Amino acid sequence: VQTGNSYIKLSVASGQGAGDKPDAVAGMLLHTITQNMNAQLAHPTGAAKMTYDSPVFVKSYANACELTDNTDFHTLYSLDSSPIVTEDLASGVGVINFSDTGAANVNYNYIDNDCERESVSGGASADASGNVSVNQVHLIVQTESFLSDQPATLSFASDQKSGQNITSVPYQIGDQAMFSSQAALNYALTFRQGRFIVNLSVVQPGSKPSFSTSAMIKSLTPLAQKIAAELKTQE
């Protein structure tokens, strides 16, 4: 669907093939999308925010994309982030049980939300061996929201036990904090603020970050402290 300089593409897939009539479904959705698109172009309301109308999760969740912006990205990398972010939404309220860690056999409800920001593409480069890499960096914010502090504390302990290359954080961030690295590619600062767990990942595909673990912790700490202060108001 194209209106002026605005463009929307819809893809519909079905595991049952043509029997599910994806063309008919697409046609029905396109009619609604076109109406909403015209309304938004005439009276823009800004980015939509997912809400969960569920009797089993009556509190707010931490929206990852609202916790960071381009200023945070530029402070971290000295680069601007793309104006387009990638948000990963939970399809519903999740249920988790920590009894396998020795905790009581109790089910807890939670909501996951992820947001990825990437730098404006800087092209590609090749090393002496001819290996090509994209000059792009990423910041991924992952949140896990519970209804109380207890399951968040259990979740943090579980992550701490199962994480790779855990390093202590020498700064005060929320209620608990740790730093970990996975396969020398994904570096993350994880902290708990009350009923929320937040994971800040620094990713440079195909290569190690150009700064040390201690420098990464120091660089991510101001952003983590800012987010923790924001989430404290939502507890």
Salt bridges, closest charged atoms under 4 A:
GLU66 OE1 - LYS49 NZ 3.70
ASP72 OD2 - LYS226 NZ 2.73
GLU116 OE2 - HIS138 ND1 2.53
GLU118 OE1 - HIS138 ND1 3.74
ASP175 OD2 - ARG192 NH1 3.57
